[in-house]
Amino acid sequence: MKLLIDADTGIDDALAILYAIKSGKADILGITTTFGNIPVEQATENTLRVLKLAGVENEIPVSQGAPQPLVRTVKVFPTFVHGVNGIGDVELPRSYQLPVSEAADDFIVRTAGEHEGELVIVALGRLTNIAHALKKDPELPAKIKHLYVMGGAVHVAGNVTPTSEANIWGDPEAADFVIQSGIPMTLVGLDVTLNTLLRQSHLDMLQQSCSAENQEIVSFLNRSMAYYFNFYRQSDALHQCAPMHDPLAVLVAIEPGIVQTQQMNLRVECRGEHTLGMTVADLRRKPTVGSPVQVCVDVDGDRAIDLMLDVFI
């Protein structure tokens, strides 16, 4: 699989990237970065350090992307979720790899052209980079094999507002534009990620059973997830566990049988006072609103966590 990851590298993005590398099932052609959990510059720095941690420094190109949404302005980032540095305030060793000079949207357009019909993109953050790439190359939907998006909430409540999931809410215009573009797409949203819980007990077992080469990775996961678990304890009353939003999106790309999907026509609400960023599905018998998207509606959460962690043993 020819894979490109688009990420705002926070705590669970880091696990998603590490899983993709360690699975050995994906040829990762590059990682593009965007704003979201943290400013884009910090996301780029985190990505480079995570690649060093994984032992692939200078092997996977990293391209920096959008610092702001398509039409909105972001001034505050959710440090209470991911920490000031985005990875639970854990200090990873500095990488000597530098980001490529090519901007993320150009990187996406070029890579899709070079691997036409083969490229799979997994978007773990706001869809701003993908939207910019589509605007530069309107033929992009025909060149991309599939786009997996961590985002949205169809049958469940949102996690930023009562109706909206963070990645879609963070740039609703970009999300709506991408959904309407015709790219073959699967939405890996809160409908399934909230049922994919990583627990401290999983990490304790992993610490005991991981291979020597993965000990530093597992130590990092333990330390960074402690911050994440604390947030979810305060926000959702979860005890020593957290949903694995971004890792599940990568897992679905690599192991699609882990979820059940249903085709729905979707739009993103870009104006509502209480519904901004809502992924609106036209569930009528004869839908007329929106574009067809495969939406994940069920997941084997325990199996998903096992698959995520098995690569570190």
N, C-alpha and C positions, 0 to 999 in steps of 0.2 A: 504493500500500500504506500503510495506517494502522499505524504501527510504534511500539511502546513498548519501550525497552531497560531492562533491570534489570541493574545492574552494580556490581561492587566495584572501581572504576576503578584498575586497575594498568597495567602496561606494555602488555600485549596488548589489554586492554579499551580503552585509549586509541586504539590503531590501529583497533579495531572500530568505535568511535564515529566517528572521523574518516572511515573508509571509508563508513559509513552516510550521513553528511552529504554527502560529496563525490560519492557515486554519483548523487545526484539522482533515485533511483528509489524513495525512501521518504519519506512524510510523517511525520516523527518528532514524535509528539504529546507525548512527554516521556521523561525518563530518571529512573528511580528508583534509589536507591543502597542498598547493604547492606554489612555487614561481610564480611571474607574475606581478601583480600590484605593489607588494612590495616583499621583501625577505620573505622566508617561515616562519621564526621565527616571523615576524611581523604579517603575515597572521594568524598564530596560536593564537597569543595574541589577535588579533582583534576578532577572532571567539569566544574565551572564554568570552570576554567582551560582545559580542553581545548576547550570550546565557544568561549571567547574566541579561542583559537589558530585555530580553524576559521573565525572571522569571523562567528559567529552568536550573539554575546553577547546575552542577553535575548530571544532568539527561540524557545528550546526550554526549557520549564519543567523544573526539577530538583526532585525530591521525596526527602527523606531518609527512610530506612527502618530496618530492624531493626539494632540494635547487637549482638544476641546470637542464637544459635540458639533453636529452639522450646523445648527442654528442657535443653540443655546450657549450659556456660559456657566462653567463650574468653577466655584471658588473654594469650596470646602470638600474634603475627602473623608470617607468613613474610617478614620483611624481607630475608632472605638471597636470596629469589627476586626481589622487586620493588623493593628498596630501602626505606629508612626512610620516605620519603614516598610510596612505591607506584609511582612512575613513574621508577624508576632514579636517584633523587636529582637529577633534572634540575629546575631551578627555572623554571617557566613564569610569565609575568606574571600578577599577581593580577587576577581578574575582579571587576567591580562588580555583577554579577548576584548576587542572593540566592536561596537555595532557597525554594520556596513553603512556606507554613505547613502545608499539607495533608500528612499522613503518607503514606508510600508505599503502604501497603495500601489506604487510602481513595482515593488517587489512581488506583490500578489499578481498583478497583471502579467508581468514577465514570466513568473513561475507557471501560471496557468497556461500561458501560451506555449512554453517549452514542454509541458506535460499535458497537452490537450486531451481531455477525456479521461485522464488518470488521477488528477489532483483531488484529494479530499481535504477540505478545510474544516477545522474544529475551532469555533469562535467561543472563547471563554469569557469575554467581556462585552463591552458596548460594541455595536456593529458598525461603528463609525469608519474604521479602515475598509471594511467590505463595501460600504456604501460609496466611499471615495473611489475605490477601485472600479466599481460598476459605472460610476459617472465617467471615468476615464476610458473604459472599454465596455460599451453597451453589448458587445458580443460575449462578454465573460460568462453569462449563464450557460451558454452552450459548451464552454470549454471546461467547466468544473464538473467533476463526477458527482460530488455530493458535498453539501454544507451541513455540518452538525452545529446547532446553536444551543449553548447553555443559556436558557432564558425563557421567560414566560410563565404564566399560571392560568390554566384554562378552567379546571374544575375545582381548584383550591384557592385559598386566599393568597394575596401577595405578601411580600416580605419587606416592602418599603412603604407601601400604602395598602389599604384594604384590598385593592384589586391588582396591584402591579408588582412585578418582580424587578429586582434592582438593575439588571443589565438592560432590559427593555426600557424601563423608566429613565435610565441614565442618558439615553439618546433615542427617544421614541420616533423621531423623524427618520433617523438612520434605519431603525428596526423595521419600520413600515415600508421604507423604500426597498430594503433587501427582500422582505417577504413578498412584495409585489413584483420583484424582478424576474421571477421565473426560474431562479436557481433551484435545482432539486434539493430539498431541505428537510431535515428532521429537527424538530424542536424538543430539546431535552430540558424540560422545565421543572417547576416545583412539584408538579403532579407526581413525578418519580424521584426527584432528588431528595425530597423530604422523607422518603421511605428508604433511603440508602444511608444508614447511620454508621459512622465510624466511632467506635467506643475506646475508651482508655484501656479496657481489657484486651482489645485487639492489639494495641500498640505494646502493651506489656508482654503479650505472647510473642509478638514480632521481635521485640528486643532480645528475647531469649533464644529465638530460633533463626535469626537472620544470619546470612553468611558474613564472613569477616570483611569482604569488600564493600558490604552495604551497611556496616555499623555506623559510619558517620551520617549516612542518609537517615537511618532510623532514629538516631539521636536527634537530628534536626527535626524530624517529624514529631517526635515526642515534645520537644521544646516549643515548636511553633504552634502545634495543635493545643497546647495548654492555654494559649491566649484565646484561640477560637472556641474551645470548650467553655471558657469563662464567659465569653460573650453570649453563647447560646444558653448558658445557665441563667444569665440575667434577663435575656430577651424572651426566651421560649420555655424556661423552666426545665431545660434538658440537663440531665445529670451526667457529667463526664462523657459527653458524646456530642456529635455535630453531624449535620447532613453533608454529604460529599457532592456538592453541586458540580464543580468543574471536573473532578476526576471521573464522574459518571459520564459526562459528555464524551470524553476521550475513550472511555471504556466502550460506550455504545458504538463509536466509530470502528473500534477494533474487534469487538465482540457483540455484533448487533442482536444476537439471539437473547441477550440478557433482558431486553425490554419487549413489550408489546406496543405497537403503534396503531394509530387510527388516523386516516386522512380527514382533515378538516379544512374548511375555508377560513382564513384568518386575515384580520387587519389589526393594526395597532392604533389605539386612541391617542391622538396628539393634542387634544384641546380640553378635555374634561377636567373640571375642577377637582373632582374626587376620583376620576378614572384615568388620569394621564398615565400613559405607559401600559394600559391594560391590553392584554392580548385577547381580542374579541373574536370568538369563534361563532360562525353562523351555523348553528346546530339544527336549523330547520330541515325538514325532509327534502326541500329543494332550495339549497343555499344559493343566494345571489350576491352576497357581499364577501369580498376577500379573495385570496388566492389559495390554491391547494397546498397544504403543508402536512407532512407526516408528524403527528404529535405523539410523543411517548405518553402512554396512559397507565402502564403497569410495569413493575420491575421486580425481579427477584433480588431484593436488597441485600440479603445475607450472602448470596452467591456473588453479587457484585463486589462487596467488600473483600471477600476471599480472593477473587481474581485480582483486585487492585494490589493486595498485599503480598500475594504469592510470588510476585516478581522480585521481591527483596529477600526471599529466603534462600 
